[in-house]
Amino acid sequence: MKGDSMTLNQLIVRAAVAYPEAAVLDCWDMARERPSKRDSGDTLALFVARELKDTFDPDASEAIQIATAVRAMQRAADELQAVAHALSELAVRRAA
């Protein structure tokens, strides 16, 4: 591991700080550095935890780790935005 890298737990905590009620931590097993087996009920928080785990490279520098996490979250946000847009268009067509 490079000297300027972070652990997966550190990245998860940083994401959790930004997430409502830090719910990402409810979906994360800090001891095992993997998603928790308990059901927190917040599937989006679970998705964030899983996506960060799946894209995390412990041998990458901190800058690369963060950039990779940003890309993963941005890609997910773009996909969610596309779904929201499609549903919004459907609602407008149904209302007309």
N, C-alpha and C positions, 0 to 999 in steps of 0.2 A: 504494500500500500504506500502511495506517495505521501510525503510529509504534509502536503497542503490539501489533503482530501478529508472528507467527512464520513461519518458512519451513516448507515441507512437510518438508524434511530434518530440521529440529529436532523436529517432531512425530513423525516416524518414529523418531528416536533415543530420544525419551521413551518411546514404546511399546516399543521394543526392550529398553530397560532392564528393563521388567517381564516380558518374555517369556523363557521358559527359554533359556538360552545365547545370548540376544540374537539368536535365529534370524531375526527380522524383518529384520535387517541383511543376512543372507545372501540375502534375496529382493529387495533394494533396490539400485538403481543411484544412488548419491549424486550423481554428476556430471550425470546426466540427469534426476534427480528423478522416477523412474518405477520400476516393478517391473523387476527384473533378468531378463534372458533366460535366465540359467543356472538349472538345476533344483537347488534346494537340498534337495528331498525332503520339506520340511515345508510341506504345502499349507495348513495353518492359518496359519502365519506369512505365507505368500504372500497368503492371504485378508486378513489384518490390513493388510498393506501396501497391497493394492489398495483395500480399503474406505476406508482413511484418505485415499488419493489421490483416490478418487472423490467423497468428501464434503468435501474441503478447499477452502476459499475464501480465496485469498491476500489479498483485499481486506477480509476480516473482521478484527475485533479479536481479540487473543489469547484473550480470554474466550469469544467466540463460536466460534472455531476449536476450543478445547478442549471446549466444551459439545457441539458438533456431533460431535466424535470420540467423546466419551463416549456420546452417543445411538446412534451407529453400532455401537460395540462392545457396548453393552447390548442393542440389538436383536438382534445376532448371538448373544449369549449366551443370550438368551431363546429364540431359535429352536433353538439347540443343546440347551438344557435341555428343550424340548418333545419333541425327537427322543429324547433320552435317557430321558425319562419314558415315552414310548410303547414304546420297546424294553424298558424295565424291566417295564412292565405285560405285555408279550408274554411275557417270560421267566417271570413269575409264573404266567400262565395256562397256559403249556406245562408248568410244573413240577407243577401241580395235577392 
